[in-house]
């Protein structure tokens, strides 16, 4: 009899990527993270507004920005979700986008909690 093994979700932030950023920017890391969290929240809201309007250009542009900044701080799952949303926007479709945005919002909550936790 096979037993299903529950896969643990990936960490919300890749520690190696964050360490590389910390080495590059030093004490500015806190400011970068604070700015990232603020921008990410705004960009996710802009995507949510663009979806019902079918504004694929805004979806593509916002997803592109968030994809890059998420990768920079080590939020690799969120970056991958934004890459998928960016691709949909580039194709001029919103099919599947609401589910991706739901996943992105859930992952962003995990990322924000990670950065909000005491060091």
N, C-alpha and C positions, 0 to 999 in steps of 0.2 A: 504494500500500500504506500503510495507516494504522499508525502506530507508537504503541504504548501508552506514555504518559508516566506514570512512577511519581510519584504524588502524595506529597509530603513530609508526614509527620504534623505536625499542628499542634503548636506549642510547648506544653510541658506547663503553662506559666504565662504568662498574658498580661501582657506587660511594662507596658503602659499602666495596667492595673488595679492592678498591684503598685506602680507609681510613685504613683498616686493615694492608695493606702493609706499608703505611706511618707510622703507629704506631710501626710497627716492625723494620723498617729500618731508620726512622728519616730523617736526612739530605741527606742520600744516595739515596733517592727516585729519585731525578733528574738524577743521574748517571744511575740508574737502568732503568728508562724510556728511556733515550737516547740510552742505549745499546740495550734495547728491540726493539726500532724503527729501529735501524740499522740492527739488526739480523733478524727482521721480513721481512724487505725489501729484504735482501739477500736470506732468505729461500723461499719467494714467487717467486723470480727470479729463484732459483734452481728448484723449482717445475715446473715452466713454461718451463724450459729447459728439464726437465725429461719427461714431458708429450708426446711430439712428438716422443721421443725415446722409449716410452713405458717402461721406467725405473721405475717399480713399487716399487722397493726396495728404491730408492732415494726419491720417492714421499712419501712412508710410513715414512721413517726416518725424512725427513724435516717436514712433517705434524705433526709428533709426537712432535718434538722439539717446533714448533710454537704453537701447541695446549697447551702444558704445560706453556710456557712463557706467552701466551696470557691470560690464566686463572689466572696466578699470578698477572698480572697488571689490571685485571678486564675487559679485552676485551673478554667477554663471547660469543658473537655471532661469533667472529672470531675463538675462541677456538672450538666452536661446528662445524664450517665448516671444521676446520682442523681435527677434530675427524672423520668426514665423509670421508675426503680425505685419512686419515690414514687407515681407514677400507678398502677402495677400494684398496689401495696399498697392504695391507695384503692379500686381496683376489686375487691379481695378475691381476687386471683389471684397465683400465683407462676409462671405460664406465661411462659417467656422470662427469668425473673429470674436463673437461674444463669448464663446467657451474659452478661447485663448485669453481674453481679457479677464475673465473670472479666475483663471489659473494664475495669471500675472498678479492680480490684486491679492490673491491668497499668498503667493510667494513673497510679494512685497511686504506683507504683514510680518512674515518670518524674518525677512532681511532687516526691517525696521526694529524688530524685537532683538535681533542679534546685536545691532549697533547700539541699542538702548540699554543692553545688559551691562551691569557694572564690570569693569575690567579686572 
